Amino acid sequence: MDRPQSNYFGAGPAQLPLPVLQQAAKDLINFQDEGLGIGEISHRSKAAAKVITDTKAHLKELFAIPDTHEVFFLQGGGTTGFSSVASNLSAAHFGKTGEVGTAAYLITGSWSEKSSQESERLGVPTEVIFNVKKDNGRFGTIPESSTWVQKLDAKKHSYVYLCENETVHGVEWPEQLPRELIDSKVPIVADLSSDILSRKINVADYSLIMAGAQKNIGLAGLTLYIIKKDILDDIAKVSPKQLRDASLPVSPIATDYPTVVKNDSAYNTIPIFTLHIIDLVLQRLLEQGGIESQQKENEEKAKILYEALDKFPEFYNLPVDKKYRSKMNVVFTIKKDGLDSKFLEEATKLNLTGLKGHRSVGGFRASLYNAVELSSVKLLVDFVTKFAENNQ
């Protein structure tokens, strides 16, 4: 089972390491000599339970997850996460304080904006602390924490939500969250779907991490969560009737975090094949030196591509503030009209694919996820350089 070299820069579902896919293909037919494929075994069998346990253990090892936090998995992707976060975290605040809290959102792109809209749709009191597009006319930066952190109130706000890497607009938060944000004591909830395991983070700073698998570590259909155990305890303190009486949404049983954790992510049928692929990715990361090694490679990939594009400021437009440029999703446009189709056509002839920008913003986007090899990025660097030289 093999395939030609893939130089795919799509934003998700994204490319996976070929050795992972080869092993997964074998396991889909016969998993560990069970006589059944990994997708056919019972989600409550010993074999499935081991996949869940092993995946959690490998994730904890890679991230150095402290004992204060728990790992679990839910069906669905980021959109499911938007609603499960709003219902569970508002319940946690109510369970802890007996008061209805307000969800706070930091909007740096379309995904954090969609999440805030879902919170409002569910009837959770919601406050937008800042919206970069409304404040600046477009997405492309992150305001300094000194301009907004004073709006956060641990007594008022049930949580503060951010999307660490905005795939559409190519904006990424710094590796270390602002100290003022951490010191606010408002529970920090972060969507890490598109930069999960691409760089070091301090998990202890977060109350909840959510990450859809399909952008950087697996297939669509499964989302991983890392949550503070105190949050789980607070959710469990409040009954559905109490939430309804307080006009707060009740989480469906399949996305009720304490229920999912109590049942080791298998309250309902977990897509075990999808989880197995995540575990194979995690094992490969560990074998190759862990997050530090992967981060070093990711930084090199982003560096050489941004440098190539920056060499032609009259030809390429890079709309994101340099301080907040994403290392996972490099977005750019061509200033000269009429060249977009030509750029994509010539790139495709060189087997450089997945470069079309999101339909909402146009232009181009090169997603440099973990599985995208440095050699592929070097080919792209050569292409963007020659294309600019030949078409100015």
C-alpha positions in Angstrom: 0.0 0.0 0.0 1.7 3.1 -1.3 1.0 6.4 -3.1 3.0 9.1 -4.9 4.5 11.9 -2.9 1.7 14.2 -1.7 2.3 17.9 -1.5 -1.1 18.8 -0.1 -1.7 22.0 1.7 -5.5 21.7 2.4 -6.9 23.2 5.6 -8.9 20.2 6.7 -9.6 17.3 6.4 -5.8 17.4 6.2 -3.0 15.2 5.1 -1.9 12.4 7.5 1.5 10.7 7.7 1.7 7.9 5.1 3.0 5.3 7.7 0.0 6.0 9.9 -2.4 5.4 7.0 -0.7 2.2 6.0 -0.9 0.8 9.5 -4.5 2.0 9.9 -5.4 0.3 6.6 -4.1 -3.0 7.9 -5.9 -2.6 11.2 -9.1 -1.9 9.4 -9.0 -5.4 8.0 -7.6 -7.3 11.0 -6.8 -5.5 14.3 -4.2 -7.2 16.4 -5.2 -10.6 15.1 -8.7 -10.2 16.5 -10.2 -11.5 13.3 -12.1 -8.2 13.0 -11.2 -4.8 11.8 -10.7 -1.9 14.3 -13.9 -0.4 13.0 -15.9 -3.6 13.7 -15.0 -4.3 17.4 -17.4 -3.4 20.2 -16.7 0.1 21.7 -16.9 -1.6 25.1 -14.6 -4.5 24.3 -11.2 -4.8 26.0 -9.5 -4.0 22.7 -11.4 -0.8 22.3 -10.9 0.2 25.9 -7.2 -0.2 25.4 -7.3 2.1 22.4 -9.0 4.7 24.5 -6.6 4.3 27.4 -3.5 4.3 25.2 -4.6 7.4 23.3 -5.1 9.2 26.6 -1.8 8.1 27.9 0.1 9.2 24.8 -1.6 12.5 24.8 -0.8 13.1 28.5 2.9 12.2 27.8 3.2 14.5 24.8 1.5 17.4 26.5 2.8 16.7 30.1 -0.9 17.0 31.2 -1.0 17.5 35.0 -3.1 15.4 37.3 -5.5 18.3 37.7 -6.9 17.6 34.2 -8.8 14.8 32.5 -8.8 13.8 28.9 -11.9 12.6 27.0 -13.3 12.3 23.5 -16.6 13.2 21.8 -18.2 12.5 18.5 -18.4 15.5 16.2 -16.0 18.4 15.4 -15.6 22.0 16.4 -19.2 22.9 15.8 -20.3 20.3 18.2 -17.7 21.7 20.6 -19.2 25.3 20.3 -22.5 24.1 21.8 -21.1 21.6 24.3 -18.7 24.3 25.7 -21.5 26.8 26.1 -23.9 24.4 27.9 -21.3 22.7 30.1 -19.3 25.7 31.1 -22.3 27.8 32.0 -23.5 24.8 34.1 -20.2 24.7 35.8 -20.3 28.3 36.8 -23.9 27.9 38.1 -22.9 24.8 40.0 -20.0 26.6 41.6 -21.6 29.9 42.4 -25.3 29.4 42.3 -25.4 32.4 39.9 -25.9 32.6 36.1 -22.7 33.7 34.6 -21.8 35.4 31.3 -19.7 33.7 28.6 -16.9 36.0 27.4 -15.6 35.7 23.8 -12.4 37.0 22.2 -13.1 37.1 18.5 -10.0 37.0 16.2 -11.5 35.2 13.2 -14.5 33.3 11.9 -14.3 30.3 14.1 -14.3 32.2 17.4 -17.1 34.3 16.0 -19.2 31.2 15.1 -18.6 29.9 18.6 -19.9 33.1 20.2 -22.9 33.0 17.9 -23.7 29.5 19.1 -23.5 30.5 22.7 -26.0 33.3 22.0 -28.3 30.9 20.0 -28.5 28.6 23.0 -29.6 31.4 25.3 -26.4 31.6 27.3 -25.7 35.2 28.4 -22.8 36.2 26.1 -20.5 39.1 26.0 -18.0 39.8 23.2 -14.9 41.3 24.9 -13.5 42.3 21.5 -14.2 41.5 17.8 -11.2 42.4 15.7 -13.2 42.7 12.5 -15.7 45.1 14.0 -13.0 47.1 15.7 -10.5 47.2 12.8 -12.5 46.5 9.7 -11.0 43.1 9.1 -9.4 40.1 10.9 -5.6 40.0 10.9 -4.3 40.8 14.4 -4.9 40.3 18.1 -5.2 43.4 20.4 -2.8 43.9 23.2 -4.2 42.3 26.4 -3.8 45.6 28.2 -6.7 47.0 26.1 -9.3 44.4 27.0 -8.3 42.2 29.9 -9.8 44.6 32.5 -13.2 43.8 31.1 -12.9 40.2 32.5 -14.5 39.5 35.9 -14.1 36.1 37.6 -17.4 36.7 39.5 -19.3 37.6 36.3 -17.8 35.5 33.6 -18.3 31.8 33.5 -15.5 31.4 31.0 -13.4 33.2 28.4 -13.2 31.6 25.0 -10.5 32.0 22.3 -9.6 30.1 19.1 -5.9 29.7 19.3 -5.4 29.4 15.6 -7.9 30.8 13.1 -7.6 28.6 10.0 -9.5 30.9 7.7 -7.8 34.2 8.5 -4.3 32.8 9.4 -4.2 34.4 12.9 -2.5 32.5 15.8 -2.2 33.5 19.4 1.4 33.6 20.9 2.8 30.3 22.3 2.3 31.7 25.8 -1.1 33.1 26.7 -1.0 36.7 28.1 -0.1 36.6 31.8 -3.0 39.1 32.4 -5.5 36.7 30.9 -4.3 33.8 33.2 -4.3 36.1 36.2 -7.9 37.2 35.6 -9.0 33.8 37.1 -11.7 33.5 34.5 -11.7 29.9 33.2 -9.9 29.8 29.9 -11.5 27.7 27.1 -9.5 27.3 23.9 -10.2 25.8 20.5 -6.9 24.2 19.4 -8.3 22.3 16.5 -5.8 23.5 13.9 -2.6 23.8 15.9 -3.0 21.0 18.4 0.4 19.3 19.1 2.2 21.7 16.7 3.9 23.6 19.5 4.4 23.6 23.3 1.7 25.0 25.6 1.2 24.9 29.3 -1.9 22.9 29.7 -2.3 24.0 33.4 -3.2 27.5 32.1 -6.4 26.2 30.5 -9.6 25.1 32.1 -10.7 23.4 28.9 -9.0 22.6 25.6 -11.1 21.4 22.6 -9.6 20.2 19.4 -11.3 18.6 16.4 -9.1 15.9 15.0 -9.4 16.5 11.2 -7.1 19.5 10.9 -3.9 18.3 12.4 -4.0 14.8 14.0 -6.7 12.6 12.6 -9.9 12.1 10.6 -13.1 14.0 10.9 -15.7 12.8 13.3 -13.9 13.0 16.7 -12.9 15.8 19.0 -10.5 15.6 22.0 -11.0 17.5 25.2 -8.7 18.3 28.1 -10.6 19.6 31.1 -9.9 20.6 34.7 -11.4 18.1 37.0 -12.8 20.9 39.2 -14.9 22.0 36.2 -16.3 18.4 35.9 -17.2 18.5 39.7 -18.9 21.8 39.3 -21.1 20.7 36.4 -22.1 17.6 38.3 -23.4 19.7 41.2 -26.4 21.1 39.2 -29.4 19.2 38.0 -31.1 19.7 34.6 -34.2 21.1 36.4 -32.0 23.7 38.1 -30.5 24.7 34.8 -34.0 25.0 33.2 -35.2 27.1 36.1 -32.3 29.4 35.6 -33.0 29.6 31.8 -29.7 27.9 31.0 -29.4 25.1 28.3 -29.1 21.5 29.4 -26.4 19.5 27.6 -27.6 16.5 25.6 -26.6 13.4 27.5 -24.1 12.5 24.8 -22.2 15.8 25.3 -22.6 16.1 29.1 -19.0 16.2 30.1 -19.2 14.4 33.5 -21.3 11.6 31.9 -18.7 11.1 29.1 -15.8 11.1 31.5 -17.5 8.7 33.9 -18.0 6.3 31.0 -14.4 6.7 29.7 -15.6 8.4 26.4 -17.8 5.3 25.6 -21.2 6.3 26.9 -22.3 6.0 23.3 -20.5 4.4 20.4 -17.2 6.1 20.0 -15.7 6.0 16.4 -12.9 3.8 17.5 -11.2 3.6 14.1 -10.9 7.4 14.1 -9.5 7.4 17.6 -7.0 4.7 16.7 -5.7 6.9 13.9 -5.2 9.7 16.4 -3.3 7.3 18.6 -1.1 6.2 15.7 -0.3 9.9 15.0 0.5 10.4 18.7 2.8 7.4 18.8 4.6 8.6 15.7 5.1 12.0 17.3 6.6 10.4 20.4 8.9 8.3 18.2 10.1 11.4 16.4 11.0 13.4 19.5 7.7 14.7 20.7 6.3 18.2 20.5 9.6 20.1 20.8 11.0 18.3 17.7 7.7 18.9 15.8 7.6 22.5 16.8 11.1 23.1 15.5 10.2 21.6 12.1 7.0 23.6 12.0 8.8 26.8 12.7 11.2 26.1 9.9 8.4 25.4 7.4 6.6 28.6 8.3 9.8 30.7 8.3 11.0 29.7 4.8 7.5 30.2 3.2 6.9 33.6 4.9 10.4 34.7 3.9 9.7 33.8 0.3 6.4 35.6 0.2 7.9 38.7 1.9 10.6 39.0 -0.7 7.9 40.2 -3.1 5.9 42.9 -1.3 4.7 44.5 -4.6 3.4 41.1 -5.7 2.1 39.2 -2.7 -0.1 40.6 0.0 0.1 39.1 3.5 -2.8 40.5 5.5 -1.9 39.3 9.0 0.2 41.3 11.5 3.6 39.6 11.6 3.4 39.2 15.3 0.3 37.0 15.0 1.0 35.1 11.7 -0.1 31.5 11.9 2.5 28.8 11.5 -0.2 26.4 10.5 -2.2 28.4 7.9 -0.3 30.9 5.7 -2.8 33.2 4.0 -1.9 35.5 1.1 -3.2 37.1 -2.0 -1.8 38.3 -5.3 -2.0 42.1 -5.8 -2.1 41.9 -9.6 -5.5 41.1 -11.0 -6.2 38.0 -13.1 -3.5 35.7 -11.8 -5.3 33.6 -9.2 -6.4 30.9 -11.6 -3.0 30.8 -13.3 -1.3 30.4 -9.9 -3.5 27.4 -8.9 -3.2 25.8 -12.3 0.6 26.0 -12.4 0.8 24.8 -8.8 -1.4 21.8 -9.6 0.9 20.8 -12.5 3.7 20.6 -10.0 1.6 18.5 -7.6 1.2 21.4 -5.2 -2.5 21.1 -4.2 -5.0 22.4 -1.6 -3.8 26.0 -1.9 -7.1 27.7 -2.7 -8.1 30.2 0.1 -11.3 29.8 2.1 -14.4 30.8 0.1 -15.2 33.6 2.5 -11.9 35.4 1.9 -10.5 34.2 -1.4 -6.8 34.3 -2.3 -4.6 31.4 -1.1 -3.9 29.4 2.0 -1.0 27.0 2.6 -1.7 24.8 5.6 1.5 23.6 7.1 0.2 21.0 9.5 2.4 18.4 11.2 2.1 15.9 8.4 3.2 18.3 5.7 6.9 17.5 5.1 9.6 20.2 4.9 10.4 19.0 1.4 6.9 19.8 0.3 7.2 23.3 1.7 10.5 23.8 -0.1 8.8 22.9 -3.4 6.1 25.5 -2.6 8.8 28.1 -1.8 10.5 27.5 -5.1 7.1 27.9 -6.9 5.9 31.1 -5.2 9.4 32.6 -5.9 9.4 31.7 -9.6 5.8 32.6 -10.1 6.4 36.1 -8.7 9.5 36.5 -10.8 7.8 35.4 -14.0 4.5 37.4 -13.6 5.5 40.8 -12.1 
